[in-house]
Amino acid sequence: MKIEAFSSNLATLQELGKRLKAQRIAGNVTREALARKSGVSLSTIARMEAGQSVAIDGWLSVLRGLNLLVNVDMLVPEMQISPIDALQYGHIRQRASKRKEAKESSWKWGDEE
């Protein structure tokens, strides 16, 4: 299954659990060995593979144990300042601004009443 923008959290966790299990098995690593290598409990790995909620630090430890931590870099890419922003702002923006609401114009076509 592909993880889509509209996938529920539960469906996403279940898919990640399946993928984690497949990676572990493909690497011929038992749950026990992965637990020792990553420093998390065996039950945490079982919960992850079952698609249950686990704290992010558990995920990071297990991904490190499977040599997959480098892939986390793709989750939230590092922002690069665009040349236009550099000219306009002179720095990297620190916060988002409120969107300005479009004002209703009093201008009308000649045939509108």
VENGI-V393188 format. One record per residue. RES is the residue in three letters. D_FIRST is the distance of its C-alpha to the first C-alpha in Angstrom with 1 decimal. Layout:
# VENGI-V393188
RES/D_FIRST ; RES/D_FIRST
This chain:
# VENGI-V393188
MET/0.0 ; LYS/3.8 ; ILE/6.4 ; GLU/9.0 ; ALA/12.7 ; PHE/12.8 ; SER/10.3 ; SER/12.7 ; ASN/13.9 ; LEU/13.2 ; ALA/9.5 ; THR/9.4 ; LEU/11.8 ; GLN/10.0 ; GLU/7.0 ; LEU/9.9 ; GLY/11.9 ; LYS/9.8 ; ARG/9.9 ; LEU/13.5 ; LYS/14.5 ; ALA/13.3 ; GLN/15.3 ; ARG/18.1 ; ILE/18.4 ; ALA/18.2 ; GLY/21.0 ; ASN/22.9 ; VAL/23.3 ; THR/24.1 ; ARG/23.3 ; GLU/27.1 ; ALA/27.4 ; LEU/24.6 ; ALA/26.3 ; ARG/29.6 ; LYS/28.4 ; SER/26.6 ; GLY/29.2 ; VAL/27.0 ; SER/27.5 ; LEU/25.8 ; SER/24.9 ; THR/23.1 ; ILE/20.8 ; ALA/20.3 ; ARG/19.4 ; MET/16.9 ; GLU/15.2 ; ALA/15.4 ; GLY/13.7 ; GLN/17.1 ; SER/18.8 ; VAL/20.6 ; ALA/22.9 ; ILE/21.9 ; ASP/24.7 ; GLY/23.2 ; TRP/20.0 ; LEU/22.2 ; SER/24.4 ; VAL/21.6 ; LEU/20.1 ; ARG/23.7 ; GLY/24.2 ; LEU/21.4 ; ASN/22.7 ; LEU/19.6 ; LEU/21.5 ; VAL/22.2 ; ASN/18.6 ; VAL/19.3 ; ASP/21.6 ; MET/18.9 ; LEU/17.8 ; VAL/21.1 ; PRO/23.0 ; GLU/26.8 ; MET/28.6 ; GLN/31.2 ; ILE/34.1 ; SER/34.5 ; PRO/38.0 ; ILE/38.6 ; ASP/37.9 ; ALA/40.2 ; LEU/42.9 ; GLN/42.4 ; TYR/42.0 ; GLY/43.3 ; HIS/40.8 ; ILE/37.2 ; ARG/36.6 ; GLN/36.5 ; ARG/35.3 ; ALA/34.0 ; SER/36.6 ; LYS/36.8 ; ARG/36.1 ; LYS/39.4 ; GLU/39.6 ; ALA/40.9 ; LYS/44.4 ; GLU/45.4 ; SER/48.0 ; SER/51.2 ; TRP/51.4 ; LYS/51.3 ; TRP/51.8 ; GLY/55.4 ; ASP/54.5 ; GLU/52.6 ; GLU/54.5
